[in-house]
Amino acid sequence: MNNRRGKGLVRPYVVTDGRAHPSRNTFDLVTLVLATQNAPTSGLSPEKRRLVELCRPGSLSVAEVAGHLALPVSVVKVLLADLVDSGHILTRAPIPKAELPEAKLLQEVLDGLRARL
């Protein structure tokens, strides 16, 4: 029998206090996460404290946070919701990609440049 329980392994439901869903459903894999600078981390669980410390230098996506913490995305979303509610974390949608110009416009610019050379 393969024993997959290693030292330090904590079940996801323990990390989230038994909750399977976040209090808000606003997190996407590419939602950007940034820690507030002034909120004290005393009293936070070790996982929440690590999450806040990870995001203090700059914003990371939800997927990046989950990867760095080696936690399932669903668990990270629950932790993030708690931290947003407590004021430790700010989130925002990623900046949308700029709309690409139409091929016709690009061709006209290229033709104009060629005509000048």
C-alpha positions, 0 to 999 in steps of 0.5 A: 500500500502506497502511503502518500501522507508525508511530514507536514502535509495538511489537508486542504479542508484544514487550511480553509477551516472546512470551507470548499468555496470562497466568500466571493466568486471574483477570482480568476486564475489571472486575477492579480493579487497585491498585499496591503503594506500596513495590515499586520499579519499577527493572528493569521494562519501560517498559510495566510501569512505566507500568502501575504508575505509572498504578495508584498513585493508586487502583484502576482496572479492567483495561479502564481500564488497557488504555485508558489504556495504549492496549494490547490487553486481552490484553497488559495481562492478561499484564503484570498477571499478571507484576506480581502475581507480582512483588508490584507489583500487587494485584487484586480482584474488583469490589464486587458491586452491592447486591441490589435490594429486591423491588418488593412491599417498596418498594410497602409502604414507599411505602404506609406513607409515603403513609398518614403524610402 
